[in-house]
Amino acid sequence: MPTKREKVPVRAGKLSWFTAWRRWWFMVGGTMFFCSSPAQSASSGSFILASKGQPRAEILVGEQPALPIAFAARELQRYVKEMSGAELPIVTAPSRKPAVVLVSRSLEQDKRALEDPREEDHYRLNIDARTLRIEGATARAVLFGVYDILERLGCGWCVPGDDVVPIRGTLELAPLRVDTRPAFQYRMMLDFPMLSVAQTIAISDWIAKNRMNWVRECPNAHGEPKAWYDRRDRVVPELKQRGLRLIVGGHTMHTWLPETNSASHPEWFAYDSDARKAPTLCVSNPEMTAELIQNMQRFLDRCPEADVIDLWHTDSEVFCHCSKCTRGVVIEGGKQKPPADAVQAAYVISYIEFVNRVAAAIARSHPNVKIGPLIYSQTDRAMPDGCPAPADNVLIGLAHFHRDSYRPLVGGPKSAINLRFLGNDLTWIAKSKHSYIYEYFNSWVAPYIYPGAQVIVRDLQTLEALQVQGVSSDMYGYSPVNMYVAARALWSPNISWKDAVRDFCVRYYGDVGEAMAENQLRLEGGIFGLNGYQASGARDPEKWSPPPEAGLYLQQQRPEQIKFLNEVIARTRDRWVKARLERALKPWALWNKEPRFWAFPEFKDSNE
């Protein structure tokens, strides 16, 4: 991915000293093992990777290393050279030189790993003067450890496609021990809209560098998902060498059963307002279900890389009100209208039964694939009494759409909307083997400004305490500070949100980083506790009566923000920082409805 070389200091921080053990290396069956003796002490000095442009260590991997380990070695080699000019050799056998050792093996007893999937991403760092050892439970965990080391050397993975890479003649690390694993099993981000292939790859690269483990490619296709077909040959190798898991889909009722069937089979589609309406489906129709399953199986045969395929409703409020889907609550052609809540509750049961029928068929034909429904809009409610548990190969997403963005899920200031979402979540989580929260850490509402880091960290602390399995987010309308802070809190929620905001700003904005950090913290403090969804009302407050507090606050801040950002643009002496600041200014200055990835550099495919 494109990188920027910048003169920024290495921020190693204070690291604890310890007595290192002498290591012996030997190879058995292509797997590297490690023995140590506490009786032998090594030097207490730092581990030096490069000095005066020359390599001082080598990167040691086993014979025929797993793909993510081989990739991790190349990434370490690439960034060390970018920083220092020194190219560390990659070797498969030890020598007398200091070594960065990349090794994958089970870190705990197998039983614990089987019981807790978070163990897959468990890694350890052990540094003394002779050895920098990066040991992971899996090859992907080793890669995460490499990116951790590079961050400690000053690199920043702040925005996709725009790495911060400091230039420094000497690269060294003080003695250190780290033993870490993530708080959440599912740490996911969504690629939508699927624009250039280069942007898709950059997003996947950023996900891995920030130690998340799932990518959701979201064509939202009506019929064949051509956006995925057209790029999979270039994207799948990038996912595999990073060890990332893949979900394909998004809103997919009209992918697996397109509305072009409505002329010949109107009964396959939702009955609503006394008529059959495509593209939402009649989930109780067995012939439609059989056709949908065949189309899903055809996709999986063509795209075996998918670990999960989505089965989301259309992006609307329409669902089938026929008597079968509503379990007799609605009488078609009847004059009486039953309570809307009763109709929706009955439909939710039919929808989950439909999902389970699909999941059973996919389990037989593609046993390693899960089905991914989203509890959103048409199904946005607590799990009704009498609803069956989702099948074991179903991964339930629970969306917090139109929540109060600047108030936490629990605690003060209270939000009835947010508490309702959390209450609903718990009813679904209690009966689901696999589930995650679908959040919106991005800002897809104009003008794409969303200072939400404080709430993100508080919510992830709550979700960890409730033993939620995972969290995902949209990325459309990418909010750089939010996404960076969320990535860190997905690994370890017990962080200081203020420190995480400051870390982003100092890494990304270089010589004006402290000023940007103070400005961002001021915005966060001013908007926290107000009501409203993301930037709601900020662009056209006259359309709201009254305007949501959050939108009014952002509108009030606009003149001062434009002035401040122009001042720091004039002050910086770094051309890369200037470009980043100019991107940060755009949503404040243009203040319009045009959807953009304001924070991203420009991505163009090689054939464009």
C-alpha positions, 0 to 999 in steps of 0.5 A, a space after each residue: 500500500 502507498 506509504 508516506 515517509 515522514 520525519 516524526 519521532 519514534 514513540 516507544 514510551 516507557 518499557 519495563 526491563 527484565 532479565 532475558 534468558 539465553 535461547 537455543 534454536 532448533 528446527 523439527 519438521 519445518 516448525 520452529 520451537 524455543 527452549 530457554 534456561 533461566 540460569 543464563 542471563 543475556 545483556 540488558 541492552 536494547 534490541 537493535 534492528 538497524 543502525 546508520 542505514 545498515 541491518 543489525 538483525 535478521 528475520 528468522 522464519 521456519 522452512 515453508 512458513 505459513 502464508 501470513 508468516 511469510 507476509 509478516 516477514 516481508 512487511 517487517 522487512 519493508 517498513 524497516 527499510 522504509 524507516 531506516 534504509 536498512 534491509 533486514 535479511 529473511 532467513 530460515 536457519 539461525 545464525 549468530 546474528 541477532 534475530 527477529 523470530 516469527 513463530 506460530 504455535 499454540 500458546 495455551 492448552 488446546 482445550 482453552 483454544 477450542 473453548 475461546 475463539 479469541 485465542 486464535 489472535 493471542 500473541 506474545 512479544 519477548 525482547 532482549 538484546 539478542 532476540 525479538 521474538 514474536 510468537 502467535 497462536 496462529 499465523 495471523 496472530 504473528 502478523 498482528 505482533 509484527 504490526 504491534 512492533 512496527 507501531 512501537 517503532 513509530 509507524 501509524 495505521 491511521 487511515 487506509 492507504 495512508 500509513 505514517 512511516 517515520 524516518 530514523 537512522 537507528 531502530 531499537 526497542 528496549 527489553 519488553 514482554 507482552 502477552 495479549 489477546 483481543 476482547 472480542 472474537 468478531 472484529 469486523 469492518 464493512 467495505 461499502 460502497 465497493 469503489 476501486 479495487 485499490 480502495 478495497 485492498 487498502 481497507 483490508 490492509 488497514 483492518 489487518 494492521 489494526 488487528 481486526 480479523 473480518 472483512 465484509 465485502 458489501 456489493 448489495 447486489 440486485 442479482 449476481 454480485 458482479 462487484 465481487 466477481 470483478 475483483 475477487 481474483 485480486 482481493 482474495 490473495 490479499 485477504 489470504 496472506 493476512 489471514 483475514 476472514 470474509 463475509 460477502 453480502 450486505 442487503 441480499 434478499 435481492 441478490 439471492 432471489 432477484 426481483 426479475 422473478 416477480 413477473 413469473 412468480 409474484 407470489 415469491 415477493 412480499 405482500 404489503 398494502 394489498 399487493 405483492 411488492 418486489 424486491 422483499 421476499 415472502 419468507 414463508 414461500 417454499 418454492 422461493 426458498 428452494 430457488 434462493 438456496 440454489 442461487 446461494 449454493 451456486 455462488 458458494 461453488 464459484 466463491 469458496 473464499 466466503 466464510 459467511 454470506 449475508 441474508 439481509 432484508 432489503 434496505 427499507 421498512 417493507 416486509 411480508 404481511 401475508 397471513 402465512 408470514 404473519 402467522 394468521 395475525 393479518 387476514 389478507 383482504 380483511 378490514 381490521 388492521 391488527 397492532 403493528 407490533 403484533 404483526 412485526 413480532 409474528 413476522 420475525 418468527 417466520 423470518 428466523 424460521 426461513 433463515 434456519 431453513 436456508 442455513 440447514 441446506 447450506 450446512 449440508 452443501 457447504 458445512 464450513 459456511 455461516 448465514 448472516 442475517 441482520 436484525 434491522 428495520 423490518 425485524 428491529 425488536 426483541 426476540 419474540 416469545 416462541 421464536 426458535 433459536 437461530 441455527 448453529 451456522 447462523 451469525 446474527 448481527 444486531 444493528 443500532 440504526 438511528 441510535 443516539 450517537 453521543 450518549 452511551 448505551 448505558 449510564 448517563 446521560 440516559 438514552 431511551 433509544 439506546 437502552 431499547 437497543 441494548 435490551 433487544 440485543 440481550 434477547 437475541 444474544 441469549 438464544 444465538 450461538 454466534 452474534 455480534 453488534 452492528 454499529 455505526 462508527 462511521 458518519 454516512 449522514 451529511 456533512 460526514 462529521 462525527 466526534 464520537 470516540 468517547 461513546 465508542 470506548 464506553 460502549 465497547 467497555 459495556 459490551 465486553 462486560 456483557 460478554 458480547 462476541 463481537 462488533 462490526 461497523 460500517 465504513 461509508 463516510 469514514 470518520 478517521 478518529 472514530 475508526 482508529 479509536 474503535 479499532 484499538 478498543 475492539 482489541 482492548 476496551 479498557 483504554 483511555 479514549 482521550 489518549 487514543 484520540 491524542 495518539 491518532 492526532 500526534 501520529 497522523 498530523 505530525 508537527 500540528 498533531 498536538 493542536 489537532 488533538 486539543 481541537 478534537 478533544 474540545 469537539 468531543 467534550 462539547 457534543 457528548 450527551 447531546 441527542 441526535 444520530 451522527 450529524 443529523 440536522 447539521 446541514 439543513 437544520 431548518 428541516 428539523 423542528 426542532 433541530 437535533 441538538 447534535 446537528 445544531 452544535 456542529 452547525 455552531 462550530 462550523 465557522 471556528 473549525 474552518 478558521 482553525 483548520 486553515 490556520 494549521 494548514 498554513 502552519 505545517 511544513 510537511 506536505 503529507 500532513 498538509 494533504 491530510 488537513 485539507 481532507 479534514 477541512 472538506 466536510 466543514 467547508 463544503 457542508 453538503 450532501 455529496 457522499 465522499 470518503 473525505 479522509 481517504 487519499 485518492 485511489 485509482 486502479 492500475 487499469 484506470 
